[in-house]
Amino acid sequence: MNQIEVYLDETPVRFTEDGRVYVIDAIAVVTEAMIECTAMKRAAPLWENLVRQSPELLGYCHEIVDQDRNTVPVADSSGWDKIHEKLFELLLEQLSSQDGVCADEMAEAS
């Protein structure tokens, strides 16, 4: 399947030919725009946390094989809206529980 890349603030976000967004790419862009913390920029672990806390999100995704032969989740616009909503809830929860400090930074300080 061919992919289309769009760059947002120098970060690539891939889309399928039929307009579905690569979930991990979209999470990376959203978290980068929200938080300067390097730990929060790791999109794959954030996605894993989201799915663990809200497994229903997988119902909004399809898995495809990308050009590197990796299986990746993609979502249409309505699915991304649901994921995006839960992503913000998770980020706000993490920020409030850590008083704005990244978990990796807290671990390094101890």
C-alpha positions in Angstrom: 0.0 0.0 0.0 1.4 3.4 -0.9 1.6 6.1 1.7 1.5 9.9 1.6 3.7 11.9 3.9 2.8 15.4 5.2 5.2 17.3 7.2 4.0 19.2 10.3 6.7 21.3 12.0 9.3 19.1 10.2 7.8 15.9 11.6 6.4 13.5 9.0 2.8 12.2 9.4 1.9 9.4 7.0 -1.5 8.7 5.5 -2.8 5.9 3.5 -4.1 6.5 0.0 -7.6 6.5 1.2 -6.9 9.1 3.9 -6.4 7.1 7.1 -3.7 8.5 9.4 -0.8 6.5 10.8 -1.7 6.6 14.5 1.8 6.6 15.9 2.9 9.5 13.6 -0.2 11.5 14.6 0.5 10.9 18.3 4.1 12.0 17.8 3.1 15.3 16.3 0.4 16.0 18.8 2.6 15.3 21.8 5.5 17.3 20.4 3.3 20.3 20.0 2.0 20.0 23.5 5.0 19.1 25.6 8.7 19.8 25.3 9.5 16.7 27.5 11.5 14.1 25.5 9.9 11.2 27.4 6.4 12.4 26.2 7.5 12.5 22.6 7.8 8.7 22.5 4.6 7.9 20.6 4.7 4.1 20.5 4.8 3.8 24.4 2.0 6.4 24.6 -0.1 4.4 22.2 0.6 1.2 24.2 -0.6 3.0 27.4 -3.7 4.3 25.6 -4.6 0.8 24.4 -4.0 -0.7 27.8 -6.2 1.9 29.5 -8.8 2.1 26.7 -8.7 -1.1 24.6 -11.8 0.0 22.7 -9.6 2.3 20.8 -8.3 -0.7 18.8 -11.8 -0.9 17.3 -11.3 2.4 15.6 -8.1 1.2 13.9 -7.0 -1.0 11.1 -3.6 -2.6 11.0 -1.7 -2.3 7.7 1.8 -3.3 6.6 3.9 -0.2 5.9 6.7 0.1 3.3 9.2 -1.2 5.9 7.0 -4.3 6.3 6.0 -3.3 9.9 2.4 -3.7 11.0 1.1 -0.3 12.0 -2.3 1.0 13.2 -4.1 3.5 11.0 -7.4 5.3 11.7 -9.9 7.3 9.7 -10.9 10.8 10.9 -13.7 9.7 13.2 -11.4 7.0 14.8 -8.6 9.6 15.2 -11.1 11.9 17.0 -11.7 9.2 19.6 -8.0 8.4 19.9 -7.1 12.1 20.2 -9.7 12.6 23.0 -8.3 9.7 25.0 -4.7 10.9 24.3 -5.4 14.3 25.8 -7.0 12.7 28.8 -3.9 10.5 29.3 -1.5 13.4 28.9 -3.4 15.6 31.3 -3.5 12.7 33.8 0.3 12.1 33.5 1.1 15.8 33.8 -1.1 16.4 36.8 0.2 13.3 38.6 3.8 14.4 38.0 3.4 18.1 38.5 4.7 18.7 34.9 7.8 16.7 35.3 8.6 13.8 33.0 8.8 10.3 34.5 12.2 9.7 33.0 13.5 13.0 34.5 12.1 12.0 37.9 13.7 8.6 37.7 17.1 10.2 36.8 16.8 12.6 39.7 16.3 9.8 42.3 
